[in-house]
């Protein structure tokens, strides 16, 4: 079955595909959209982070994480992180602090970031550790909480030396 969307999107629906489960084949009905044109996302522009206290959260992102402060307003503050705008949101409709989507920051030296966070008395959830050993690099991750209880990560993609 083929369905036509708007002028920029063509969607094809596939149904009645076989799925192996247990000892025999089970017939299931799947609907998969295959988009031939349409979405052209080029990156992340802004990420909203809920905050219970905007002044406390602003101080954390500015002074502890040393992100570049852009501007603020009632119940909001904006920072730049490598071209992505972080929007600290407080007040009605801002969401529940501590229940946000995880944000992973990139670094070239995770041990240095870990030491700095410790010096600044940041709550470390899990120290740096390898989460994936890939053929040419190891992927390192450090978990910590911001002043509002949001879980944040710092990741390093560390290239393996040629002697390994």
FENZIKA-V731049 format. One record per helix or strand of 3 or more residues. SS is the DSSP state (A for helix, B for strand). FROM is the first residue (numbers start at 1). TO is the last residue. If there is no record, write none. Layout:
ss=SS from=FROM to=TO
ss=SS from=FROM to=TO
//
This chain:
ss=B from=2 to=4
ss=B from=10 to=14
ss=B from=17 to=21
ss=B from=24 to=28
ss=B from=32 to=35
ss=B from=46 to=50
ss=A from=54 to=64
ss=B from=68 to=73
ss=B from=76 to=81
ss=B from=84 to=89
ss=B from=103 to=106
ss=A from=110 to=119
ss=B from=124 to=133
ss=B from=137 to=145
ss=B from=151 to=159
//
